[in-house]
Amino acid sequence: MTKGQAKKRIEKLKKEIRHHRYLYHVLDTVEISDAALDSLKNELEKLERHYPELITPDSPTQRVGGKPLGKFVKVPHSKPVLSLFDAFSKDDLIEWEKRNKKVLGRDVQFDYFSELKIDGLSIVLRYEGGVLKTGATRGDGKIGEDVTQNLKTIEDIPLRLRGKEVPDVLEVRGEVYMTQDSFSRLNKKQKEKGEALYANPRNVAAGSIRQLDSSITASRDLKFLSFEIITDLGLKNHVQVHDSLKEFGFPVNPNNEYCKDITAVFDYCEKWEKKREKLPYDTDGVVAVVNSISLERELGSVGKAERFMIAYKFPAEQSTTVITDIEVQVGRTGALTPVAILTPTRVAGSTVSRASLHNADEINRLDIRIGDTVIIQKAGDIIPKVVEVILRLRTGKEKKFIFPKKCPICGSAIGRREGEAIHYCSNPQCFAKNRERIIHFVSKKGFDIEGLGISVVDQMLERDLIADPADLFTLTKEDLLTLDLFAEKKAVNILKALKNSKEIELYTLIIALGIRHVGEQTAVVLADRFNTLDALSKASKEELEAIHDIGPEASESIVLYFDLPETKDLLSKLKKAGIHIDSPKKNEATLRGKTFLFTGTLEAVSREDAKELARKHGGRVVSSVTKKLDYLVCGKKPGSKFEKAKKMDISVLDEDAFLSLVPRR
């Protein structure tokens, strides 16, 4: 297409897109499908990308003008955006109501306003003089990021408020989300372009809002629903809030419902739990709000959560799909893990196409065969798993899976020790093991080298730039510039990150080495006992077994690891590269002897960082609630562990209380 032809086509496309936007947003009618309109927009965007000199201010792609941002500006919220308590049953809802009555000190007959909890991204809109001034993300609840430029691309968000009596200032909260149809269309385009598919609509919505280039956001077909007026307008209840939002021109969820009591709330939850698959968007539960705004103010908040509202969470989803194949992956310790390749299906809001089968014994226990129709389950962020084979749907064409007798990567012998379920590759030089070791070495739990992702490590291995983790520290800028998509700035940043990582604490180095049977907690114990890597490498099996929490399997594995010639060579190279052990001071071990369990989503630090803090200061991190647990640290959405800890009279800390226990630089 010549430039002249492109110019004519662009003018026709702009005229046609404006026509259809007017029909949809003003006259509430359509002549073509959303997919067809998206196609016109995409064609226009492609032509304008190819001929940027033909872009005009009136182009639909320029609805939000301006160059891509360099970064997002921080915006303080006028009122903190707090978290929600969670409920998982009718009893939880009743208990929540009882707690609220106790807080008020009287027997109040509550009524409620119930809303579907859309799985999207919460935002705050601020209007001044009836015009959209700023739009910000939730952030940490106190300070968000200014994403106004991107939010203006969402047609559902009014740029000017409707109505005659518009307040001078109005702040509104709502949810940005993507419909399942739009998500499917987006992934279809990704597949056609040969690019990676997105995991779920929520991730796409969140990522789209945080694009520095608003044209990317505009192409994602995002939607918006409002649910709260932050500004005090003298409204008496949330039913009035709902009506006022509509009057100001905001879209509200038509499925929201007034509930006369807590039983009606539960009935609403049950109804939508059964009907949620028919909704055009993902929902992970229901938000119930005390209807009276005066009671809302009396109840207030506790910690980082509002007392007057609660999120009822739907149970973990299950779905059926077909196992089309079974692959065997090799990990950094040589462990062979069978993985089911599935016909893609949606579970708990995500598209799932793979599920771990754990080991050969698990395959035999469930009698899993290629071609079986199976039930898979995904609770929260847990990896999908096969929970059952639907035997009645077998046709006789299913194939039994024969576990390999040799490593599928290097062809070496495999085996498993007595009492263990996992098979291991016997070759210490197995390419797959080495690849996974390097990826683990640079991961957040190890040396935490930003910019060294899986694709970069793969390129380095393919081009023989590295053979083991120590080789990373000998890389030059010239080496890195030979890699795909590497410019000088990226190369310099990675070299700087490698240099800065050379001073490392012993327990982190032990984790980075990826020794079999040595997890994060064991690494802390070993670092605390031996102080230097040289002392640990010389420890005998008997000496190791004498340490509390170090069992015979870990002891034997540690001794075998340090006896390997490959290990001795690696440690020598690391020392030569300038890796320096920075051991924590004894007086920093303020949590020595205490056990911690973390649950829910933390805000100031990630859960992994919180665990690292506990270990760094001598604490022990466990995975379940028992009588030996000293502290349960609860973030947002703590789940059943919180209730169990309360029943066992275990101390419960919020995030701030935990952080106050550890000295932070």
Secondary structure, DSSP 4 states (H G I P E B T S, - for coil): --HHHHHHHHHHHHHHHHHHHHHHHTS---SS-HHHHHHHHHHHHHHHHH-GGG--TTSGGGSS-SPPPSSPPEEE-SS---EEEEE-SHHHHHHHHHHHHHHHTS-----EEEEEEESSEEEEEEEETTEEEEEEE-TTSSEEEB-HHHHTT-TTS-SB--SSS--SEEEEEEEEE--HHHHHHHHHHHHHTT-PPPS-HHHHHHHHHT-SSHHHHHTT--EEEEEEE-S-----BHHHHHHHHHHTT--B-TT-EEESSHHHHHHHHHHHHHHGGGSSS-EEEEEEEESBHHHHHHH-EETTEEEEEEEEEPPPEEEEEEEEEEEEEE-TT-EEEEEEEEEEEEETTEEEEEEE--SHHHHHHHT-EET-EEEEEE-TTSPPEEEEE-GGG--S--EEPPPPSB-TTT--BEE--TT---EEE--TT-HHHHHHHHHHHHSTTTT--TT--HHHHHHHHHTTS-SSGGGGGG--HHHHTTSTT--HHHHHHHHHHHHHTTEE-HHHHHHHHT-TT--HHHHHHHHHHHSSHHHHHT--HHHHHTSTT--HHHHHHHHHHHHSHHHHHHHHHHHHTT-EE-PPPGGG-TTTT-EEEEESB-SSS-HHHHHHHHHHTT-EE-SS--TT--EEEE-BS-THHHHHHHHTT-EEEEHHHHHTTS---
